[in-house]
Each structure stands twice: as C-alpha cells, then as structure tokens.
C-alpha cells in the first residue's frame, strides 16, 4: 500500500485541488484498507463474500460498496464526510504520513463496519432480526454479559454450573473456548428446544449445554447463537409440517391451491399500491412500476414455496442487470423495502386467516 505523500493527497482531496489520478489513488488506498479489514473478519468466521463468490474480486467489490459513502458529495462537489473528518486536523497541525494513515484506517474501518451491518441485514434479514433480539436480551437481563475477542462478540452467563461448582462472572482470561462443533450443539439444543421459548430462554439453554458435560466451554459467539436459533426453529417447524401433512394427499393439494390464492391476492394488493401510491403520483416510471411488480411476485413465490429468499437488492437486480449497490441504496431501497415490508405483513395476516 502506497503511503508516501498521503497527507498531501488527503489535503488535495479535501480542498478540491486534485486530479482524477489523485482521486483514483486515494480510493485505491481506502479500498485496500477495507479489504484488509474484511479479510481479518473472514479469518474469524464471518461470511463476507456473497453467495457463489469466485475469488478476491468479490471481496474487493464488497470493500468498494462499504466505502462508497465516504465519497458522497454535496452541491458544491465537496466530499462531505471526508471534509468533516479531516479538515480540523489539516487546519490545526502538520500531520505526517504515518499519522494520516492511522487516521484514515480508523475512518475506513468504522465505515466498513457500519456498511457490513447493512449488507448482512439485506442478505439475511431474518438472521439480523434474531441478532437484534439477542442484543436486547443481553441488555435487558442481568443473567447475560458479552465481550469481544478475536473479532467476534461472545455471550456468557453470569453464574453457571460446571462440575457441581458455582463459578462467578469469568474475566477475559477465564473464558473458555473449546472449539465446540456447531453440529453437536445443534443436536443437543434441538432436544431441549420448545417453540414457545423466548430468545433469552434459548440462549440460556445453549449456554447451559456448553458449560456442562464434556464441552467445558462457558461462552458462545452471538452469530453462532443466532444461526442455531434460526436453523433449529426452521427444522422443527418443517418436521411438524411434514407430520401434519401428507405431501401426496388431496388435502395437501388443496392447501397448495389455497396458498396460491393468497399469493395472488397479496400480489394484486401490492400491485395496486404501486399503481396508486407511486405511478399515478409520478414518483416512479411505468417501467419501474413493472419491475417492482415482477420483483415482488418473485419474492412472494420464494417465501411461500420453501425456497431460499434472496436479498431485496438481488430481487431487483434480476430485472435491472446493471443495478449497483450504490444506485440501489440511493434510488430504489426506500420504496422497494417498504413494499417488501407491506407484502410480508399482508401475507402473514392472510395466511393466519387461512390456517
């Protein structure tokens, strides 16, 4: 990574006294910092790359998407966030290249963290919701505490039973990470799982499992807890559905027809909303209205036919091949995510009536 004359380069960017080559060079430095941080996160188990990724280019694309917001300009072409961050330092003191690099790393890493949270929410909205509930449980309960280590956040119980001895809150040295297999934990947890359990109760059950017996572990990563809650909940629901319904029976065929009828009603409702709320008020073009209708239709079919749902961005990209993450955020996200939210709410209401 080139760091020579970095202070001068940042000064030129903030004062608008730069060439296109200067800007490309600065973006390249920021991208490399972001890629380095993403690799670090990957090393500790984070799924950074999109599905079906093929190599480093995917990671570089994620990095660019993460730092894009740093280069937003106002009406006078100032880089708003860069100016806000760097100008006070540039005006008040002489900063050498090493100090400037440290400052730039702090800014890029902070921005990358923020955008990763958004990317994960879009890629896995259900997982993001579970993680939010886990954090609420930690905040609102005196049973749990959390700590960060090796790039991940862990949860532990304040008091837990192990080998018939009560242990108080462990400090950072005493926290035990045994490399417990998620598969083994899932098997144990599925036997104790109850559909009516709160997130707090499920967390406590998992931590009790790993703190006793041969596991010898007193904490779990938040992402592991979230994945187990989602997977075990889904598997249990699927098993119960299979027990209750014979896939070859006339009753099952009738159910499918009823679900398809609900889908058509909801899709028609959302199409009408697009027409009345956006197209007739000239908020979107007829072409865009048609694209939104098709994307919502795809989303509904995936959601109600046990197919894996994609991110909102991916549903739109099917019909807008050149859509970038940046243009999605700036031009599409507000309206389309509202439509998806209304679609989910309408589906839930009608399917509850059906059941």
PyMOL commands that set and color helices and strands:
alter all, ss='L'
color gray80, all
select helices_A, chain A and resi 6-15+20-43+56-71+80-92+97-123+125-140+182-192+199-211+222-244+250-279+286-304+312-317+325-354
alter helices_A, ss='H'
color red, helices_A
select strands_A, chain A and resi 144-149+152-157+160-162+165-167+220-221
alter strands_A, ss='S'
color yellow, strands_A
deselect
rebuild
show_as cartoon
